[in-house]
Amino acid sequence: MKFQFQRKARVALALVAFVSTTWMYGCGKSGPPRYEISGTVTVDGIAVPSGTIGFFPDGIEGPAAGGQIADGFYKIKASQGPTSGSHKVEIRGFRESGKPVTTGIGGTTVGPSAVSSAQKVEMYVPDKFNSKTTLKYDVEPTKNEMNFDLKTH
């Protein structure tokens, strides 16, 4: 009798361990598959020095995806990438404005402490490529490469 109890206890313990492991780790990744995407971003033929790029599902279910642009290049790994299907694309580019930062001690804008060697940063990519985007891209269920050559004129 003691043997049967121990056997049932071991079976029950193994079953609990299996169910717990399955619950903790799941049967696979949740949500739709995501895909890597990379490429270049230029404005009027000049690489965007710094910025962000976002892919937002357009008429499909799925998470948004985004990444950084550095020296005109972006890469979003599959683990954080967009799902397959149509996406609106938003691009924001930043550059030094050529205007010095003029905040001094206590927030003053005059005097010897008011000017530094740093420059103000401006977002220079037009709204039609970000908040009022007209850009779209169909993400394929594979590695994707998409280059964006934005024209301001």
Disulfide bonds with the S-S distance in Angstrom:
none
